[in-house]
Amino acid sequence: MPGQSLRRPLGQTPQAAWQALSRSFQYRDYRLFFTGQFISLVGTWMQQVAQSWLVYRLTGSSLSLGLVGFAGQFPLFALSIFGGVMADRLNRRSVLVATQTCALIQAVVLAWLTLAGLIEVWHVMVLAVLLGIVNAVDIPTRQSFVIDLVDKKDLHNAIALNSSMFNAARILGPSVAGVLLAAVGEGWCFALNGLSFLAVIVCLLNMGMPKRPAPEKTGSIVEHLREGFGYAWRTREVRTILLLLAIASVIGMAYVVLMPVFAEEILHSGPRGLGLLMAATGCGSLAGALLLAMRSEGPGIGRFAYFGMLGMGAGLVLFALSRHFWLSALLMVPVGFCMITAMASANTLLQMLCPDSLRGRVMALFSMMFMGMAPFGALLAGVLAHAIGAGTTVALSGAALVVVAGLAGRRLLGL
């Protein structure tokens, strides 16, 4: 029964819960993938926090934060579908080695410019665009690569473990970044991120051959694009999930780009406070991801998406109203929890629904809707915050997310 499926993780013994949680670790290639990605993601979060602080330090402008956020994420919207085609047509491991190498070079250049005292906002913006282009290929490839590492019966567990890895890095990375920002500045955060890419490249090169058969290369790229868009549009469940992801991304993720404003102007906590706020979000997200990883297969995952969107919106409204740092940090825990349960549930639903031959393109559409729409939200948040203030902007976005979740409740619960 659906209710049993939702309650089962809470009734497990610790040993049974651990076995359910860690079953994807039986695959050697997945263990390598997990290890390398975790190290790299810690560096990525360090760079993201340091870059936001650098832009705000150079300009003191929430609008500049929004513009840089837009520049870095817009390529995900414009180019992810081409990355999905590459993931379906090429060897995914080789594609990932190439993208991680390019990201390493970007981090090294950013570190050099910063440490040399040459950095300007336009440098940050150009490098953010270049990294966005790399991510447009890397993210759908990485999302669809998981099926090459585990059996399909363990796919939902591997996806949830990926989310837990992402959010464990989200706790550690900003915490380390906050300390380093206060001690030695942004440049060393960028340099350490560059080094972290070596770990994932080494792990990828040490994997065995992917289990996936060699991809078919028949048909043109245009035909592959048409096939991916056509499948998503014709399949009602996929279309519903992608539409809700796009709306949630635009109106619900505005708080991320405005975090430096909250840390400096509203909560008066500086760079360490920024790191702690981001880490608190990561703690909640990690808890949500672990809950999903322990969950058995079965109906009811649409409930996680529904209550996740609803809870995230309510949490953002409360966060926007708070003027006490530790209360604000505490409120970011349920925000992170609800966000990851909604987004990871959507990811799992899409991966379980789509055929293997279209997985890269469907994951590209997931990236476009979830991450690729975020720059529009970042730009809108920057403009609104410049006009009406960061607190009011985040409160409005949270309230709008509650309304959208309420309107979409029946469809989400049906999924």
ZIZI-V315283 format. One record per pair of residues at least 24 apart in sequence whose C-alpha atoms are under 10 Angstrom apart, sorted by the first residue. I is the first residue (numbers start at 0). J is the second residue. If there is no record, write none. Layout:
i=<I/I>
j=<J/J>
This chain:
i=<0/0/0/1/1/1/1/2/2/2/3/3/3/3/4/4/4/4/4/4/4/5/5/5/5/5/5/5/5/5/5/6/6/7/7/7/8/8/8/8/8/8/9/9/9/11/15/16/16/16/16/17/17/18/19/19/19/19/19/19/20/20/20/20/20/20/20/20/20/20/20/21/21/21/21/21/21/22/22/22/22/22/22/22/23/23/23/23/23/23/23/23/23/23/23/23/24/24/24/24/25/26/26/26/27/27/27/27/28/28/28/28/28/28/28/28/28/28/28/29/29/29/29/29/29/29/29/29/29/30/30/30/31/31/31/31/31/31/31/31/31/32/32/32/32/32/32/32/32/32/32/32/32/32/33/33/33/33/33/33/33/34/34/34/34/35/35/35/35/35/35/35/35/35/36/36/36/36/36/36/36/36/36/36/36/36/37/37/37/37/37/37/37/37/37/37/37/38/38/38/38/38/38/38/38/38/38/38/39/39/39/39/39/39/39/39/39/39/39/39/39/39/39/40/40/40/40/40/40/40/40/40/40/40/40/41/41/41/41/41/41/41/41/41/41/41/41/41/41/41/41/42/42/42/42/42/42/42/42/42/42/42/42/42/42/42/42/42/43/43/43/43/43/43/43/43/43/43/43/43/43/44/44/44/44/44/44/44/44/44/44/44/44/44/44/44/44/45/45/45/45/45/45/45/45/45/45/45/45/45/45/45/45/45/45/45/46/46/46/46/46/46/46/46/46/46/46/46/46/46/46/47/47/47/47/47/47/48/48/48/48/48/48/48/48/48/48/48/48/48/48/48/48/48/49/49/49/49/49/49/49/49/49/49/49/49/49/49/50/50/50/50/50/50/50/51/51/51/51/51/51/51/51/51/52/52/52/52/52/52/52/52/52/52/52/53/53/53/53/53/53/53/53/53/53/54/54/54/54/54/54/54/55/55/55/55/56/57/57/57/58/58/59/59/59/60/60/60/60/60/61/61/61/61/61/61/61/61/61/61/61/61/61/61/61/62/62/62/62/62/62/62/62/62/62/62/62/63/63/63/63/63/63/63/64/64/64/64/64/64/64/64/64/64/64/65/65/65/65/65/65/65/65/65/65/65/65/65/65/65/65/66/66/66/66/66/66/66/66/66/66/67/67/67/67/67/67/67/67/67/67/67/67/67/68/68/68/68/68/68/68/68/68/68/68/68/69/69/69/69/69/69/69/69/69/69/69/69/69/69/69/70/70/70/70/70/70/70/70/70/70/70/70/70/71/71/71/71/71/71/71/71/71/71/71/71/71/71/72/72/72/72/72/72/72/72/72/72/72/72/72/72/72/72/73/73/73/73/73/73/73/73/73/73/73/73/74/74/74/74/74/74/74/74/74/74/74/74/74/74/74/75/75/75/75/75/75/75/75/75/75/75/75/75/75/75/75/75/75/75/75/75/75/76/76/76/76/76/76/76/76/76/76/76/76/76/76/76/76/77/77/77/77/77/77/78/78/78/78/78/78/78/78/78/78/79/79/79/79/79/79/79/79/79/79/79/79/79/79/79/79/79/79/79/79/79/80/80/80/80/80/80/80/80/80/80/80/80/80/80/80/80/81/81/81/81/81/81/81/81/81/81/82/82/82/82/82/82/82/82/82/82/82/82/82/82/83/83/83/83/83/83/83/83/83/83/83/83/83/83/83/83/83/83/83/83/83/84/84/84/84/84/84/84/84/84/84/84/84/84/84/85/85/85/85/85/85/85/85/86/86/86/86/86/86/86/86/86/86/86/86/86/86/86/86/87/87/87/87/87/87/87/87/87/87/87/87/87/87/87/88/88/88/88/88/88/88/88/88/89/89/89/89/89/90/90/90/90/90/90/90/91/91/91/91/91/91/91/91/91/91/91/91/92/92/92/92/92/92/92/92/92/92/93/93/94/94/94/94/95/95/95/95/95/95/95/95/95/95/96/96/96/96/96/96/96/96/96/97/97/97/97/98/98/98/98/98/98/98/98/98/98/99/99/99/99/99/99/99/99/99/99/99/100/100/100/100/100/100/101/101/101/101/101/101/102/102/102/102/102/102/102/102/102/102/103/103/103/103/103/103/103/103/103/103/104/104/104/104/105/105/105/105/105/105/106/106/106/106/106/106/106/106/106/106/106/107/107/107/107/107/107/107/108/108/108/109/109/109/109/109/109/110/110/110/110/110/110/110/110/110/111/111/111/111/112/113/113/113/113/113/113/114/114/114/114/114/114/114/115/116/118/131/134/135/135/135/135/135/136/137/138/138/138/138/138/138/138/139/139/139/139/139/139/139/139/139/139/140/140/140/140/140/141/141/142/142/142/142/142/142/142/142/142/143/143/143/143/143/143/143/143/143/144/144/144/144/146/146/146/146/146/146/147/147/147/147/147/148/148/148/148/148/148/149/149/150/151/151/152/152/153/153/153/154/154/154/155/155/155/155/155/155/155/155/155/155/155/155/155/156/156/156/156/156/156/156/156/156/157/157/158/158/158/158/158/158/158/158/159/159/159/159/159/159/159/159/159/159/159/159/159/159/159/160/160/160/160/160/160/160/160/161/161/161/161/162/162/162/162/162/162/162/162/162/162/162/162/162/163/163/163/163/163/163/163/163/163/163/163/163/163/164/164/164/165/165/165/165/166/166/166/166/166/166/166/166/166/166/166/166/166/166/167/167/167/167/167/167/167/167/168/168/168/168/169/169/169/169/169/169/169/169/169/170/170/170/170/170/170/170/170/170/170/170/170/171/171/171/171/171/171/172/172/172/172/173/173/173/173/173/173/173/173/173/173/173/174/174/174/174/174/174/174/174/174/174/175/175/175/175/176/176/176/176/176/177/177/177/177/177/177/177/177/177/177/178/178/178/178/178/179/179/180/180/180/180/181/181/181/211/214/215/223/223/224/226/226/227/227/227/227/227/227/227/227/228/228/228/230/230/230/230/230/231/231/231/231/231/231/234/234/236/236/236/236/236/236/236/237/237/237/237/237/237/237/237/237/237/238/239/239/239/239/240/240/240/240/240/240/240/240/240/240/240/240/240/241/241/241/241/241/241/241/241/241/241/242/242/242/243/243/243/243/243/243/243/243/243/244/244/244/244/244/244/244/244/244/244/244/244/244/245/245/245/245/245/245/245/245/245/245/245/246/246/246/246/246/246/246/246/246/247/247/247/247/247/247/247/247/247/247/247/247/247/247/247/247/247/247/248/248/248/248/248/248/248/248/248/248/248/248/248/249/249/249/249/249/249/249/249/249/249/249/249/249/249/249/250/250/250/250/250/250/250/250/250/250/250/250/250/250/250/250/250/251/251/251/251/251/251/251/251/251/251/251/251/251/251/251/252/252/252/252/252/252/252/252/252/252/252/252/252/252/252/252/253/253/253/253/253/253/253/253/253/253/253/253/253/253/253/253/254/254/254/254/254/254/254/254/254/254/254/254/254/254/255/255/255/255/255/256/256/256/256/256/256/256/256/257/257/257/257/257/257/257/257/257/258/260/260/260/260/261/261/261/261/261/261/261/262/262/264/265/265/265/265/265/265/265/266/266/266/266/266/266/267/267/267/268/268/272/272/272/273/275/275/275/275/276/276/276/276/276/276/276/276/277/277/277/277/278/278/278/278/279/279/279/279/279/279/279/279/279/279/280/280/280/280/280/280/280/280/280/280/280/280/281/281/281/281/281/281/281/282/282/282/282/282/282/283/283/283/283/283/283/283/283/283/283/283/283/284/284/284/284/284/284/284/284/284/284/284/285/285/285/285/285/286/286/286/286/286/286/286/287/287/287/287/287/287/287/287/287/287/288/288/288/288/288/288/288/288/288/288/289/290/290/291/291/291/291/291/292/298/298/298/299/299/299/299/300/300/300/300/300/300/300/300/300/300/300/301/301/301/301/301/301/301/301/301/301/301/301/302/302/302/302/302/302/302/302/302/302/303/303/303/303/303/303/303/303/303/303/303/303/304/304/304/304/304/304/304/304/304/304/304/304/304/304/304/305/305/305/305/305/305/305/305/305/305/305/305/305/305/305/306/306/306/306/306/306/306/306/306/306/307/307/307/307/307/307/307/307/307/307/307/307/308/308/308/308/308/308/308/308/308/308/308/308/308/308/308/308/309/309/309/309/309/309/309/309/309/309/309/309/309/310/310/310/310/310/310/310/310/310/310/311/311/311/311/311/311/311/311/311/311/311/311/312/312/312/312/312/312/312/312/312/312/312/312/312/312/313/313/313/313/313/313/313/313/314/314/314/314/315/315/315/315/315/315/315/315/315/316/316/316/316/316/316/316/316/316/316/316/316/317/317/317/317/318/318/318/318/319/319/319/319/319/319/319/319/319/320/320/320/320/321/322/342/345/345/345/348>
j=<297/298/299/297/298/299/300/297/298/299/295/297/298/299/294/295/296/297/298/299/300/291/294/295/296/297/298/299/300/302/303/294/295/293/294/295/290/291/292/293/294/295/290/293/294/293/293/290/292/293/294/292/293/293/153/156/292/293/294/295/156/157/159/160/289/290/291/292/293/294/295/156/157/160/289/292/293/149/153/156/157/160/292/293/148/149/150/152/153/154/155/156/157/158/160/292/149/156/157/160/149/148/149/150/148/149/206/207/145/147/148/149/202/203/205/206/207/208/209/144/145/146/147/148/149/157/202/203/206/148/202/206/148/198/199/201/202/203/204/205/206/141/144/145/148/161/198/199/200/201/202/203/205/206/157/160/161/164/165/199/202/164/198/199/202/195/196/197/198/199/200/201/202/203/141/161/164/165/168/195/196/198/199/200/202/203/161/163/164/165/166/167/168/169/195/198/199/164/165/168/172/192/194/195/196/197/198/199/99/103/165/168/172/191/192/193/194/195/196/197/198/199/200/164/165/166/167/168/169/171/172/192/195/196/199/164/165/166/167/168/169/170/171/172/173/174/175/176/191/192/195/106/168/169/171/172/173/175/176/188/189/190/191/192/193/194/195/196/102/106/168/169/172/173/188/189/191/192/193/195/196/165/166/168/169/170/171/172/173/174/175/176/188/192/274/277/278/168/169/171/172/173/174/175/176/177/179/180/185/187/188/189/190/191/192/274/106/109/110/172/173/176/185/186/187/188/189/190/191/192/193/172/173/176/188/189/192/172/173/174/175/176/177/180/185/188/255/256/258/259/270/273/274/277/173/176/177/179/180/184/185/186/187/188/189/270/273/274/109/123/127/185/186/188/189/123/185/255/256/257/258/259/260/273/177/180/184/185/258/259/260/263/269/270/273/113/118/119/120/123/180/184/185/186/259/118/119/120/121/123/124/259/120/259/260/263/259/118/119/120/119/120/259/260/263/259/260/381/384/385/256/257/258/259/260/378/380/381/382/383/384/385/386/388/389/256/257/377/378/379/380/381/382/383/384/385/386/120/124/256/378/381/382/385/120/256/257/258/259/260/377/378/380/381/382/253/255/256/257/374/375/376/377/378/379/380/381/382/383/384/385/124/256/374/375/377/378/379/380/381/382/120/121/123/124/125/126/127/128/256/374/377/378/381/124/127/128/255/256/373/374/375/376/377/378/381/124/127/128/131/256/371/372/373/374/375/376/377/378/379/381/123/124/125/126/127/128/129/130/131/374/375/377/378/123/124/125/126/127/128/129/130/131/132/134/371/373/374/127/128/129/130/131/132/134/135/367/370/371/372/373/374/375/377/127/128/131/132/135/367/370/371/372/373/374/375/127/128/129/130/131/132/133/134/135/136/367/370/371/372/374/128/130/131/132/133/134/135/136/137/138/139/363/364/366/367/368/369/370/371/372/373/374/131/132/135/363/364/365/366/367/368/369/370/371/372/373/374/375/131/132/135/367/371/372/131/132/133/134/135/136/363/366/367/371/131/132/133/134/135/136/137/138/139/140/359/360/362/363/364/365/366/367/368/370/371/135/136/139/223/224/227/228/359/360/361/362/363/364/365/366/367/135/136/139/220/221/223/224/359/360/363/132/133/134/135/136/137/138/139/140/359/360/362/363/364/135/136/137/138/139/140/141/142/143/223/224/227/357/358/359/360/361/362/363/364/366/136/139/140/220/221/223/224/227/357/358/359/360/361/363/136/137/139/140/220/223/359/360/136/137/138/139/140/141/142/143/144/214/357/358/359/360/362/363/139/140/143/144/213/214/215/216/223/355/356/357/358/359/360/213/214/215/216/217/220/223/356/359/140/213/214/215/216/140/144/209/211/212/213/214/137/139/140/141/143/144/145/147/209/211/214/359/140/141/144/147/200/203/204/206/208/209/203/204/136/137/140/141/133/136/137/138/140/141/144/199/200/203/137/196/197/199/200/201/202/203/204/133/136/137/200/130/132/133/134/135/136/137/138/140/200/133/134/137/193/195/196/197/198/199/200/203/133/193/196/197/199/200/129/130/132/133/134/196/129/130/131/132/133/134/137/192/193/196/130/189/190/192/193/194/195/196/197/200/130/193/194/196/129/130/133/189/192/193/130/186/188/189/190/191/192/193/194/195/196/186/189/190/191/192/193/194/189/190/193/185/186/188/189/190/193/185/186/187/188/189/190/191/192/193/186/187/189/190/186/184/185/186/187/189/190/183/184/185/186/187/189/190/186/186/186/371/366/363/366/367/370/371/363/363/359/362/363/365/366/367/370/358/359/360/361/362/363/364/365/366/367/358/359/360/362/363/359/362/346/350/358/359/361/362/363/365/366/350/355/357/358/359/360/361/362/363/209/211/358/359/209/210/211/350/355/358/208/209/210/211/212/206/207/208/209/210/211/209/210/210/350/351/296/351/292/295/296/347/350/351/291/292/293/294/295/296/343/344/346/347/348/350/351/288/289/291/292/293/294/295/296/347/292/347/288/291/292/343/344/346/347/350/285/287/288/289/290/291/292/293/294/339/340/343/344/346/347/285/288/289/290/291/292/293/343/288/289/292/343/284/285/286/287/288/289/291/292/339/340/342/343/346/281/282/284/285/286/287/288/289/290/291/292/339/343/285/288/289/281/284/285/288/278/280/281/282/283/284/285/286/287/288/289/335/336/339/278/281/282/283/284/285/286/288/278/281/282/285/274/277/278/279/280/281/282/284/285/274/275/276/277/278/279/280/281/282/283/284/285/274/275/277/278/281/282/274/277/278/281/270/271/272/273/274/275/276/277/278/279/281/270/271/272/273/274/275/276/277/278/279/271/274/275/278/270/271/273/274/275/269/270/271/272/273/274/275/276/277/278/270/271/272/274/275/270/271/269/270/271/274/269/270/271/355/356/356/357/360/360/357/360/356/357/358/359/360/361/363/364/360/361/364/353/354/357/360/361/349/353/357/360/361/364/352/353/348/349/352/410/411/413/414/345/348/349/350/352/353/361/364/365/414/349/407/410/411/414/301/304/342/344/345/346/348/349/365/368/410/411/414/345/346/349/361/364/365/366/367/368/369/365/368/369/304/308/345/368/369/403/404/407/411/304/308/341/342/345/346/365/366/367/368/369/370/372/364/365/366/367/368/369/370/371/372/373/376/368/369/372/373/376/399/400/403/404/308/311/312/338/341/342/368/369/372/373/376/396/397/399/400/401/403/404/342/367/368/369/370/371/372/373/374/375/376/377/400/368/369/370/371/372/373/374/375/376/377/378/379/380/396/400/312/372/373/375/376/377/379/380/392/393/395/396/397/398/399/400/403/308/311/312/315/338/373/376/393/395/396/397/398/399/400/401/311/312/315/338/369/370/372/373/374/376/377/380/393/396/397/400/315/373/374/375/376/377/378/379/380/381/384/389/392/393/396/397/315/318/319/376/377/380/381/389/390/392/393/394/396/397/373/376/377/380/393/373/374/376/377/378/380/381/389/377/380/381/384/388/389/390/392/393/389/384/388/389/390/318/319/322/324/327/389/390/324/327/389/319/321/322/323/324/389/390/321/322/323/324/325/327/322/323/324/323/324/324/325/328/328/324/325/328/331/324/325/327/328/329/330/331/332/328/331/332/335/328/331/332/335/327/328/329/330/331/332/333/334/335/336/328/329/330/331/332/333/334/335/336/337/338/339/331/332/333/334/335/336/339/331/332/333/334/335/336/329/330/331/332/333/334/335/336/337/338/339/340/331/332/333/334/335/336/337/338/339/340/343/332/335/336/339/340/332/333/335/336/337/339/340/332/333/335/336/337/338/339/340/341/343/335/336/337/338/339/340/341/342/343/344/340/336/340/339/340/343/344/347/343/412/413/414/411/412/413/414/340/341/343/344/345/347/348/411/412/413/414/340/341/344/345/348/408/409/410/411/412/413/414/340/341/344/408/409/410/411/412/413/414/337/338/339/340/341/342/343/344/345/411/412/414/337/338/339/340/341/342/343/344/345/348/404/408/411/412/414/337/340/341/344/401/403/404/405/407/408/409/410/411/412/414/337/338/340/341/401/404/405/408/411/412/333/334/335/336/337/338/339/340/341/342/344/404/334/337/338/339/340/341/342/397/400/401/402/403/404/405/407/408/337/338/341/397/398/399/400/401/402/403/404/405/408/334/335/336/337/338/341/397/400/401/404/335/336/337/338/339/340/341/397/398/400/401/404/337/338/393/394/395/396/397/398/399/400/401/402/403/404/337/394/396/397/398/399/400/401/394/397/398/401/390/393/394/395/396/397/398/400/401/390/391/392/393/394/395/396/397/398/399/400/401/393/394/397/398/390/393/394/397/389/390/391/392/393/394/395/396/397/390/391/393/394/390/390/369/369/411/414/414>
